Amino acid sequence: MPLQKDEYARSPEAILAGLARNGDRDAFAELVNRRQAWIRNLMRRCCNDAALADDLAQQVFMQAWKNIPQLQRVSRFGAWLKRTAINVWLQHLRKSDPLKNAEEVDDTRPAPQDSGGMAIDLDRALAALSEHVRLCIVLSYNEGMTHGEIADLTGMPLGTVKSHIRRGTQRLQEFLSAYDESPNGEQPS
């Protein structure tokens, strides 16, 4: 028996995932409502394009609705949705120009200009990284995933993930080094 409309909002995510797995559209709508901001933010961090991120987020939820009957453990809905999102992002990259990511970190891109806001500068700095490096950085720092989890999720070799994160972190530190300087221009001791 379907839940009453107000009961969906109060239900635990695992219950909603189980209902959605069995075809309950209202339960899935509530899952989308709860997770859409997180998925959009993840996609925006990956692509640095708000319109594209919104399109990709929509694709994530379309894929999720299509594939939710295969969800094995409803208690792992969040992890399953994250995997779906990364797969959508990787599919998007494969459709893009294959030579676009020829360099792991593009050192020829200029450092972001001072914008007055660290969050904006971080987004610009992330945009200066290649897509695969940016994906590893976002999954590591924004999503708190381990190198092994990232390798499993993306299908990249563990060594590649580690080098992407190491080089990407170094590049971000270069871009954002102005935030480490004291007001009089000297490096802090």
C-alpha positions in Angstrom: 0.0 0.0 0.0 1.5 3.4 -1.0 2.3 5.9 1.7 0.3 9.1 2.1 2.0 12.1 0.6 3.1 13.6 3.9 4.6 10.2 5.0 7.2 10.2 2.1 8.9 13.3 3.5 9.2 11.7 7.0 10.3 8.2 5.7 13.9 7.0 6.0 15.8 7.0 2.7 16.2 3.2 2.7 12.4 2.8 2.9 11.9 5.2 0.0 14.6 3.4 -2.0 12.8 0.1 -1.5 9.5 1.6 -2.5 11.1 3.2 -5.6 12.8 -0.1 -6.5 9.3 -1.6 -6.6 8.0 1.2 -8.9 6.7 3.8 -6.5 7.1 7.1 -8.4 6.3 9.3 -5.4 9.0 7.6 -3.3 11.5 8.2 -6.1 10.4 11.8 -6.4 11.1 12.2 -2.7 14.6 10.7 -3.2 15.2 13.1 -6.0 14.1 16.0 -3.8 16.5 15.0 -1.1 19.5 14.3 -3.3 19.2 16.7 -6.2 21.3 19.5 -4.6 24.1 17.1 -3.7 24.1 15.6 -7.3 24.1 19.0 -8.9 26.9 20.2 -6.7 28.9 17.0 -7.6 28.3 17.6 -11.3 29.2 21.3 -11.1 32.5 20.5 -9.4 33.2 17.9 -12.1 32.4 20.1 -15.1 32.5 23.7 -13.9 29.5 24.5 -16.0 26.2 25.1 -14.2 24.0 24.4 -17.2 25.8 21.2 -18.2 25.8 20.1 -14.5 22.0 20.5 -14.4 21.7 18.5 -17.6 24.0 15.8 -16.2 22.1 15.7 -12.9 18.9 15.2 -14.8 20.6 12.3 -16.7 21.7 10.8 -13.4 18.2 10.7 -12.0 16.8 9.4 -15.3 19.4 6.6 -15.2 18.7 6.0 -11.5 14.9 5.6 -12.2 15.7 3.2 -15.1 18.1 1.1 -13.1 16.7 1.3 -9.5 15.1 -2.2 -9.8 18.7 -3.5 -9.9 19.6 -1.8 -6.6 20.6 -4.7 -4.4 20.9 -3.0 -0.9 18.5 -0.1 -0.4 20.6 1.0 2.6 23.3 1.9 0.1 21.2 4.1 -2.1 23.5 7.1 -1.7 26.6 5.2 -2.7 24.7 3.6 -5.6 23.5 7.1 -6.7 27.0 8.5 -6.5 28.3 5.6 -8.7 25.5 6.4 -11.2 26.5 10.1 -11.2 30.2 9.3 -11.9 29.2 6.9 -14.6 27.1 9.6 -16.3 30.1 12.0 -16.0 32.5 9.4 -17.5 30.1 8.7 -20.3 29.9 12.5 -21.0 33.7 12.6 -21.1 33.9 9.7 -23.5 31.5 11.5 -25.9 33.6 14.7 -25.7 36.7 15.3 -27.8 39.1 12.4 -27.0 42.2 14.6 -27.3 40.8 17.1 -24.8 42.2 15.2 -21.9 45.6 14.3 -23.5 47.4 16.0 -20.6 46.8 15.0 -17.0 47.3 18.5 -15.8 47.5 21.4 -18.2 50.3 23.6 -17.0 49.7 26.1 -19.8 46.4 27.2 -18.5 46.7 30.5 -16.6 46.2 30.5 -12.8 42.8 31.9 -11.8 42.7 35.7 -11.4 41.9 37.1 -7.9 38.1 37.3 -7.6 37.8 38.2 -4.0 36.2 34.9 -3.0 37.9 31.7 -2.2 35.0 29.5 -3.3 34.9 31.2 -6.7 38.7 30.9 -7.0 38.5 27.2 -6.0 36.0 26.6 -8.8 38.3 28.4 -11.3 41.3 26.5 -10.1 39.4 23.2 -10.4 38.4 24.2 -13.9 42.0 24.6 -14.9 42.6 20.9 -14.2 41.8 18.2 -16.8 38.5 16.4 -16.3 40.0 13.2 -15.0 42.3 15.0 -12.5 39.4 17.2 -11.4 37.2 14.1 -10.9 39.7 12.5 -8.7 40.2 15.7 -6.7 36.5 16.2 -6.2 35.9 12.6 -5.2 38.8 12.7 -2.8 38.3 16.1 -1.1 34.6 16.9 -1.7 33.2 13.4 -1.3 35.8 12.1 1.1 36.5 8.9 -0.8 39.7 6.9 -0.5 42.1 6.4 -3.4 40.9 2.7 -3.7 37.2 3.7 -3.7 37.9 6.2 -6.5 39.8 3.6 -8.5 36.9 1.2 -8.1 34.3 3.8 -9.0 36.1 5.3 -12.0 37.8 2.2 -13.3 41.2 4.0 -13.3 44.2 2.2 -12.0 45.1 3.0 -8.4 48.4 4.5 -9.3 46.8 6.8 -11.8 44.3 8.0 -9.2 47.1 8.7 -6.7 49.1 10.6 -9.3 46.0 12.6 -10.4 45.3 13.6 -6.8 49.0 14.4 -6.0 49.5 16.5 -9.1 46.1 18.1 -9.0 46.6 19.0 -5.3 49.9 20.6 -6.1 48.4 22.6 -9.0 45.5 23.7 -6.8 48.0 24.8 -4.1 49.8 26.9 -6.7 46.6 28.5 -7.9 45.4 29.2 -4.4 48.8 30.2 -2.9 47.7 33.8 -2.5 45.5 32.7 0.3 48.6 31.5 2.2 50.2 35.0 2.1 50.0 37.4 5.0 48.4 40.8 4.4 51.8 42.5 3.8 52.7 40.0 1.1 55.1 37.8 3.1 54.7 34.1 3.5 53.5 33.0 7.0 56.1 31.4 9.2 
